[in-house]
Amino acid sequence: MRPDAAPAQGNPLGTAPLGGLIRKFAIPSIIGMLVGAAYNITDQIFIGQVVGLLGNAATNVVFPLISLSIALAQMTGVGTAANFNLSLGARREDRARAFIGTGLTLTLIFGLGITLVVLLLETPILLLCGATETVLPYAQDYLGIVVYGLFFQVFTMAAGTIIRADRSPSYAMFSSVIGAVLNVFLDWLFLYPLGWGIRGAAAATVISQGISFLVCLAYFPRFKAFSLSRKDLRLRPEVIPAILKLGVSNFLNHLVMMLVNIAMNNTLTRYGALSIYGSDIPLAVSGVVAKVNMIMVSFAVGLAHGCQPILSFNMGAKNYPRVKATYRKAVAVGLVFSLCAFFLFQCFPRQIISIFGSGDPLYFEFAEDYLRIFMFMVCLFSIQPLSVNYFTSIGAVKQGIFLSVSRQGFLLLPLLAILPRFLGLDGVLYAGPAADLMAVILSLAMIRRSFRRLTALEKDAKETESLPL
């Protein structure tokens, strides 16, 4: 029997046709991730239009902290959701309950932790992230308010992943959409009629994230898999390592992205100062392209998260053909979207950049080159995030960790250190596609090896079933 056409009985994660199942989970997940990214993208657009180049540069300097909050949310959210689905697939409800309660409490602790650290070390962090003398005041105004929304962001993103794992992808999407729509309205209100500038964009983000937080919080008293009570929310030390184990690959991926963002900001300002563009233009352009890249990341990660419950459940149920079929279908969907993005980036770079504000001819000259070159390998972009999520979902922690840090840590960071020495500012641009290509090759090699192992396990299971009692 085909793995994507199993009979409609039992848990739909293990029986429903894969095409419809992936659509059901992936579309709300993708929309939810895109809406989550819309907070930063919307801010960038309004700030670029109202404040200008220095405002764009300021949001770029703050962006590493956003990446860190996403990393924490990914660690607890993905780690909790994967363990929850693996436990349900193995019919261990008591363990699934322990993962949900501990994961939610751990998320709250991490959200409070990052907020306190940033409040205490705001200016040193901004300088570390590449703020120049002219950009620093704008970054301080923005971060001084956005910091109070980091807690909301961590919980909302992690909770959305857990809610999807509980077979409520539409609710997870709604929790993000309502905040993003409100953010657009408040951005307009605070920046145009009220004229609050960059602080208005920050205030709009915090208020909107708070609303999404409340919507997510309201879901858990109505949890589908089982009823949750207050006593379920206590930390259970025995399951924390399992949550961190399956969530650490996603955490490291975003943590390394943060480090790359910091390294790139400092490299751009250093080599930009030696070029005709100066320090602030490359810093501002990098912020704009980072927000464009967030759309790609949101699609790929949203697609991956949509597949996570299917992969984890079927791995727990030892339905190995269905695990492999899920990955293949997800990659096919990702490639279609990535090819469309490649066409847009290569053919309409100025139009895309113009959405985020205007600038002088030098600004647009560098921005067009940056978008075309740095994002050249976007046609294969989804393969690496899908592969990372695949290994995490099936419990292959070491492979997931290694692959999650490969593109950013093992490949892009060294290239950012080496290529600019020979190519100057252009070296930053060419480091991106070089790292992307190598990461895809590595991902496919590791997936091929994993598929061989699953085929062997499937064969062993069939031979065991055929033995006489």
C-alpha positions as CSV (number, residue, x, y, z in Angstrom):
1,M,0.0,0.0,0.0
2,R,1.2,3.5,-0.8
3,P,2.3,5.4,2.3
4,D,0.3,8.4,1.2
5,A,-2.9,6.5,0.6
6,A,-3.4,4.5,3.8
7,P,-6.9,3.6,4.9
8,A,-8.8,6.2,6.8
9,Q,-8.8,4.7,10.2
10,G,-7.1,5.5,13.5
11,N,-5.1,8.7,14.1
12,P,-5.2,10.7,10.8
13,L,-1.5,11.5,11.2
14,G,-0.8,7.9,10.4
15,T,-3.7,7.1,8.0
16,A,-4.9,10.2,6.0
17,P,-3.6,10.8,2.5
18,L,-0.3,12.7,2.8
19,G,-1.0,15.4,0.2
20,G,-4.1,16.7,2.0
21,L,-2.5,16.2,5.5
22,I,0.6,18.2,4.6
23,R,-1.7,21.0,3.2
24,K,-3.8,20.9,6.3
25,F,-0.8,21.4,8.7
26,A,1.7,23.2,6.5
27,I,-0.5,26.0,5.1
28,P,-1.6,27.3,8.6
29,S,2.0,26.8,9.8
30,I,3.5,28.7,6.9
31,I,0.9,31.5,7.3
32,G,1.6,31.6,11.0
33,M,5.4,31.9,10.4
34,L,4.9,34.5,7.7
35,V,2.6,36.5,10.0
36,G,5.2,36.2,12.8
37,A,7.8,37.6,10.4
38,A,5.4,40.3,9.4
39,Y,6.0,42.1,12.7
40,N,9.6,42.8,11.8
41,I,8.9,43.3,8.1
42,T,6.0,45.7,8.7
43,D,8.2,47.7,11.1
44,Q,11.0,47.8,8.5
45,I,8.6,49.0,5.8
46,F,7.0,51.8,7.9
47,I,10.4,52.8,9.5
48,G,12.1,52.9,6.0
49,Q,9.3,55.0,4.6
50,V,9.1,57.4,7.6
51,V,12.5,57.4,9.3
52,G,14.7,56.5,6.4
53,L,18.1,54.8,5.9
54,L,19.2,55.1,9.6
55,G,15.9,53.6,10.8
56,N,16.5,50.6,8.5
57,A,20.0,50.2,9.9
58,A,18.7,50.4,13.5
59,T,16.3,47.6,13.0
60,N,19.1,45.5,11.5
61,V,21.2,46.1,14.6
62,V,18.4,44.9,16.8
63,F,17.6,41.9,14.6
64,P,20.1,39.5,16.3
65,L,18.1,39.8,19.5
66,I,14.9,38.9,17.6
67,S,16.8,35.8,16.3
68,L,17.8,34.9,19.8
69,S,14.2,35.0,21.0
70,I,13.1,32.9,18.1
71,A,15.9,30.4,18.9
72,L,14.6,30.0,22.5
73,A,11.1,29.6,21.2
74,Q,12.2,27.0,18.7
75,M,14.1,25.0,21.3
76,T,11.1,24.6,23.7
77,G,8.4,24.6,21.0
78,V,9.9,22.1,18.6
79,G,11.4,20.0,21.4
80,T,8.0,19.8,23.3
81,A,6.0,19.2,20.1
82,A,8.3,16.5,18.8
83,N,8.3,14.6,22.1
84,F,4.6,15.0,22.5
85,N,3.9,13.5,19.0
86,L,6.4,10.7,19.4
87,S,4.8,9.8,22.8
88,L,1.3,9.8,21.3
89,G,2.5,7.6,18.4
90,A,3.9,5.2,20.9
91,R,0.6,5.4,23.0
92,R,2.2,6.9,26.1
93,E,-0.2,9.6,27.1
94,D,1.3,10.1,30.6
95,R,4.6,11.0,29.1
96,A,3.0,13.2,26.4
97,R,1.3,15.1,29.3
98,A,4.6,15.6,31.1
99,F,6.2,17.1,28.0
100,I,3.4,19.6,27.4
101,G,3.3,20.9,30.9
102,T,7.1,21.1,31.3
103,G,7.5,22.6,27.9
104,L,5.1,25.5,28.5
105,T,6.6,26.4,31.9
106,L,10.1,26.2,30.4
107,T,9.0,28.6,27.6
108,L,7.8,31.1,30.2
109,I,11.1,31.0,32.0
110,F,13.2,31.5,28.9
111,G,11.0,34.5,27.8
112,L,11.5,36.2,31.1
113,G,15.2,35.4,31.1
114,I,16.0,37.1,27.7
115,T,13.9,40.1,28.7
116,L,15.9,40.7,31.9
117,V,19.3,40.2,30.2
118,V,18.5,42.7,27.4
119,L,17.2,45.3,29.9
120,L,20.4,45.1,31.8
121,L,22.8,45.1,28.9
122,E,21.0,47.1,26.2
123,T,23.7,49.5,24.9
124,P,26.7,47.0,25.1
125,I,24.5,44.5,23.1
126,L,23.7,47.1,20.4
127,L,27.4,48.0,20.0
128,L,28.3,44.4,19.8
129,C,25.7,43.9,17.1
130,G,27.3,46.5,14.9
131,A,25.7,49.8,15.7
132,T,27.6,52.8,14.4
133,E,27.7,56.2,16.1
134,T,24.9,57.6,13.9
135,V,22.7,54.5,14.1
136,L,23.0,53.9,17.9
137,P,20.4,56.5,19.1
138,Y,17.8,55.0,16.7
139,A,18.6,51.5,17.8
140,Q,18.3,52.5,21.5
141,D,14.9,54.1,20.9
142,Y,13.6,51.0,19.1
143,L,15.0,48.3,21.4
144,G,14.1,50.2,24.5
145,I,10.5,49.4,23.8
146,V,10.7,46.2,21.8
147,V,12.5,44.5,24.7
148,Y,9.2,44.3,26.6
149,G,7.7,42.2,23.8
150,L,10.4,39.6,23.7
151,F,8.6,37.5,26.4
152,F,5.4,37.6,24.3
153,Q,7.3,36.6,21.2
154,V,9.0,33.6,22.8
155,F,5.8,32.2,24.3
156,T,3.7,32.8,21.2
157,M,6.1,31.1,18.7
158,A,6.7,28.1,21.0
159,A,3.0,27.8,21.8
160,G,2.0,27.9,18.2
161,T,4.2,24.9,17.4
162,I,2.7,23.0,20.3
163,I,-0.8,23.9,19.3
164,R,-0.1,22.6,15.7
165,A,1.1,19.4,17.3
166,D,-2.2,19.1,19.0
167,R,-3.9,19.0,15.6
168,S,-5.1,22.7,15.7
169,P,-3.1,24.3,13.0
170,S,-5.8,26.8,12.2
171,Y,-5.9,28.1,15.7
172,A,-2.1,28.5,15.7
173,M,-2.4,30.5,12.5
174,F,-5.2,32.7,13.9
175,S,-3.1,33.6,17.0
176,S,-0.4,35.0,14.7
177,V,-2.7,36.6,12.2
178,I,-4.7,38.6,14.7
179,G,-1.5,40.2,16.1
180,A,0.0,40.9,12.7
181,V,-3.1,42.6,11.4
182,L,-3.2,44.7,14.5
183,N,0.5,45.5,14.1
184,V,-0.1,46.9,10.6
185,F,-2.9,49.2,11.8
186,L,-0.9,50.4,14.8
187,D,2.2,51.0,12.8
188,W,0.2,53.3,10.5
189,L,-1.5,55.0,13.5
190,F,1.6,55.6,15.5
191,L,4.0,56.6,12.7
192,Y,1.7,58.7,10.5
193,P,-1.2,60.5,12.4
194,L,0.6,60.5,15.8
195,G,4.1,60.9,14.4
196,W,5.9,58.8,17.0
197,G,8.7,57.7,14.7
198,I,10.7,54.6,15.3
199,R,9.3,54.4,18.9
200,G,5.8,54.1,17.5
201,A,6.8,51.1,15.4
202,A,8.3,49.4,18.5
203,A,5.1,50.1,20.5
204,A,2.9,48.7,17.8
205,T,4.9,45.5,17.8
206,V,4.8,45.0,21.6
207,I,1.0,45.6,21.8
208,S,0.3,43.2,18.9
209,Q,2.5,40.5,20.3
210,G,0.7,40.9,23.7
211,I,-2.6,40.2,22.0
212,S,-1.2,37.1,20.2
213,F,0.1,35.9,23.6
214,L,-3.3,36.1,25.2
215,V,-4.9,34.2,22.3
216,C,-2.4,31.4,22.6
217,L,-2.8,31.3,26.4
218,A,-6.6,30.8,25.9
219,Y,-6.1,27.6,23.9
220,F,-4.6,25.4,26.6
221,P,-7.6,25.0,28.8
222,R,-9.2,23.4,25.7
223,F,-6.3,21.1,24.8
224,K,-7.5,18.3,22.5
225,A,-5.3,15.4,23.3
226,F,-6.1,15.5,27.1
227,S,-7.3,18.0,29.7
228,L,-4.5,20.2,31.2
229,S,-4.7,21.4,34.8
230,R,-2.4,23.7,36.8
231,K,-0.5,20.7,38.4
232,D,0.5,19.6,34.9
233,L,2.4,22.8,34.4
234,R,5.0,22.0,37.0
235,L,8.6,21.5,35.8
236,R,9.5,17.8,35.6
237,P,13.3,17.6,35.6
238,E,13.3,14.1,34.1
239,V,11.7,15.3,30.8
240,I,13.6,18.6,30.4
241,P,16.7,16.9,28.8
242,A,14.4,15.2,26.2
243,I,12.8,18.5,25.3
244,L,16.2,20.3,25.0
245,K,17.6,17.3,23.1
246,L,15.1,17.4,20.3
247,G,14.9,21.2,20.3
248,V,18.5,22.0,20.4
249,S,19.1,21.7,16.7
250,N,16.6,24.3,15.9
251,F,17.9,26.5,18.7
252,L,21.5,26.2,17.5
253,N,20.4,27.0,13.9
254,H,18.8,30.3,15.0
255,L,21.6,31.0,17.5
256,V,24.2,30.7,14.8
257,M,22.0,32.9,12.5
258,M,22.2,35.5,15.2
259,L,26.0,35.2,15.4
260,V,26.2,35.4,11.6
261,N,24.0,38.5,11.6
262,I,26.4,40.1,14.2
263,A,29.5,39.1,12.2
264,M,27.9,40.4,8.9
265,N,27.0,43.7,10.4
266,N,30.5,44.3,11.7
267,T,32.0,43.1,8.4
268,L,29.7,45.3,6.4
269,T,30.5,48.4,8.4
270,R,34.2,47.7,8.3
271,Y,34.6,47.1,4.6
272,G,31.8,49.5,3.7
273,A,33.8,52.3,5.3
274,L,36.6,51.5,2.8
275,S,34.2,51.6,-0.2
276,I,32.2,54.3,-2.0
277,Y,29.1,53.3,0.0
278,G,30.3,54.1,3.5
279,S,29.3,52.2,6.6
280,D,25.6,53.0,6.9
281,I,24.4,52.0,3.4
282,P,25.6,48.4,3.6
283,L,24.2,48.1,7.2
284,A,20.8,49.4,6.1
285,V,20.7,47.3,2.9
286,S,21.6,44.2,4.9
287,G,18.7,44.9,7.2
288,V,16.3,45.1,4.3
289,V,17.6,41.9,2.6
290,A,17.4,40.1,6.0
291,K,13.7,40.9,6.2
292,V,13.2,39.7,2.6
293,N,15.1,36.6,3.6
294,M,12.7,36.2,6.6
295,I,9.9,35.5,4.1
296,M,11.9,32.6,2.7
297,V,12.9,31.3,6.2
298,S,9.3,31.6,7.3
299,F,8.0,29.6,4.4
300,A,10.6,26.9,4.8
301,V,10.4,26.6,8.5
302,G,6.6,26.8,8.4
303,L,6.5,24.0,5.9
304,A,8.9,22.0,8.1
305,H,6.8,22.6,11.2
306,G,3.7,21.6,9.4
307,C,5.3,18.2,8.6
308,Q,6.7,17.7,12.1
309,P,3.6,16.1,13.6
310,I,3.3,13.7,10.6
311,L,7.0,12.7,10.8
312,S,7.1,12.3,14.6
313,F,3.9,10.3,14.8
314,N,4.8,7.9,12.0
315,M,8.3,7.4,13.3
316,G,6.9,6.6,16.7
317,A,4.4,4.2,15.0
318,K,7.3,2.7,13.0
319,N,5.6,3.6,9.7
320,Y,8.9,4.2,7.9
321,P,7.6,4.4,4.3
322,R,5.3,7.2,5.3
323,V,8.2,9.1,7.0
324,K,10.2,9.1,3.8
325,A,7.2,10.0,1.6
326,T,6.4,13.0,3.9
327,Y,9.9,14.4,3.4
328,R,9.9,13.9,-0.3
329,K,6.5,15.7,-0.8
330,A,7.6,18.6,1.4
331,V,10.8,19.1,-0.6
332,A,8.8,19.1,-3.9
333,V,6.5,21.8,-2.5
334,G,9.5,23.8,-1.2
335,L,11.3,23.7,-4.6
336,V,8.3,25.2,-6.4
337,F,8.1,28.2,-4.0
338,S,11.9,28.7,-4.1
339,L,12.0,28.8,-7.8
340,C,9.3,31.5,-7.9
341,A,11.3,33.5,-5.3
342,F,14.5,33.2,-7.4
343,F,12.7,34.6,-10.4
344,L,11.4,37.6,-8.4
345,F,14.8,38.4,-6.8
346,Q,16.7,38.3,-10.0
347,C,14.2,40.2,-12.2
348,F,12.7,42.8,-9.8
349,P,15.3,43.6,-7.1
350,R,14.8,47.4,-7.2
351,Q,11.0,47.1,-6.9
352,I,11.4,44.8,-3.9
353,I,14.0,47.1,-2.2
354,S,11.8,50.1,-2.8
355,I,9.0,48.7,-0.6
356,F,11.3,49.3,2.4
357,G,11.9,53.0,1.6
358,S,13.9,55.2,-0.7
359,G,17.6,56.2,-0.9
360,D,20.2,57.7,-3.2
361,P,21.6,56.0,-6.3
362,L,24.5,54.4,-4.3
363,Y,22.0,52.9,-1.9
364,F,20.0,51.2,-4.7
365,E,23.1,50.2,-6.6
366,F,24.4,48.3,-3.6
367,A,20.9,47.0,-2.7
368,E,20.3,45.4,-6.1
369,D,23.7,43.7,-6.2
370,Y,23.2,42.4,-2.6
371,L,19.7,41.0,-3.2
372,R,20.7,39.3,-6.5
373,I,24.0,37.8,-5.4
374,F,23.5,37.0,-1.7
375,M,20.1,35.3,-2.4
376,F,21.2,33.6,-5.7
377,M,20.8,30.1,-4.3
378,V,17.3,30.7,-3.0
379,C,16.1,28.2,-5.6
380,L,17.3,25.4,-3.2
381,F,16.7,27.3,0.0
382,S,14.0,25.0,1.6
383,I,16.0,21.8,1.5
384,Q,18.3,22.5,4.5
385,P,15.5,23.6,6.9
386,L,13.3,20.7,5.9
387,S,16.2,18.3,6.5
388,V,17.0,19.7,9.9
389,N,13.4,19.4,10.9
390,Y,13.3,15.8,9.5
391,F,16.1,14.7,11.7
392,T,14.6,16.5,14.8
393,S,11.2,15.0,14.2
394,I,12.4,11.4,14.0
395,G,14.6,11.8,17.1
396,A,18.0,11.8,15.3
397,V,19.4,14.5,17.5
398,K,23.1,14.4,16.5
399,Q,22.3,14.7,12.8
400,G,19.8,17.5,13.4
401,I,22.3,19.5,15.5
402,F,25.1,19.1,13.0
403,L,23.0,20.0,10.0
404,S,21.3,22.9,11.8
405,V,24.6,24.7,12.4
406,S,26.4,23.6,9.2
407,R,25.2,26.4,6.8
408,Q,25.6,29.3,9.2
409,G,28.4,28.1,11.5
410,F,30.6,25.7,9.6
411,L,30.2,27.4,6.2
412,L,29.0,31.0,6.2
413,L,31.0,32.3,9.1
414,P,34.3,31.1,7.8
415,L,33.4,32.5,4.3
416,L,32.6,35.9,5.8
417,A,36.0,35.9,7.5
418,I,37.9,34.8,4.4
419,L,36.3,36.2,1.2
420,P,36.2,39.9,2.2
421,R,40.0,39.8,2.6
422,F,40.3,39.1,-1.1
423,L,37.1,40.6,-2.6
424,G,36.4,43.4,-0.1
425,L,32.7,44.3,0.3
426,D,31.8,41.9,-2.5
427,G,33.1,39.0,-0.5
428,V,30.1,39.3,1.9
429,L,27.7,39.0,-1.0
430,Y,29.3,35.9,-2.5
431,A,29.6,34.2,0.9
432,G,25.8,33.6,1.0
433,P,25.3,31.5,-2.2
434,A,28.5,29.6,-1.6
435,A,27.4,28.5,1.8
436,D,23.9,27.7,0.6
437,L,25.1,25.4,-2.1
438,M,27.4,23.4,0.2
439,A,24.7,23.1,2.8
440,V,22.2,21.6,0.3
441,I,24.8,19.1,-0.9
442,L,25.5,18.1,2.7
443,S,21.8,17.9,3.6
444,L,20.9,15.6,0.7
445,A,23.9,13.3,1.5
446,M,22.7,12.9,5.1
447,I,19.1,12.4,4.1
448,R,20.1,9.6,1.7
449,R,22.0,7.8,4.4
450,S,19.0,8.2,6.8
451,F,16.6,6.8,4.2
452,R,18.8,3.7,3.8
453,R,18.6,3.1,7.5
454,L,14.8,3.4,7.5
455,T,14.6,1.0,4.7
456,A,16.7,-1.5,6.7
457,L,14.5,-1.1,9.7
458,E,11.4,-1.6,7.6
459,K,12.9,-4.8,6.1
460,D,13.8,-6.1,9.6
461,A,10.2,-5.4,10.8
462,K,8.7,-7.3,8.0
463,E,11.0,-10.3,8.6
464,T,10.1,-10.3,12.3
465,E,6.4,-10.3,11.5
466,S,6.8,-13.2,9.1
467,L,8.4,-15.4,11.8
468,P,6.1,-18.2,13.1
469,L,4.8,-17.9,16.6
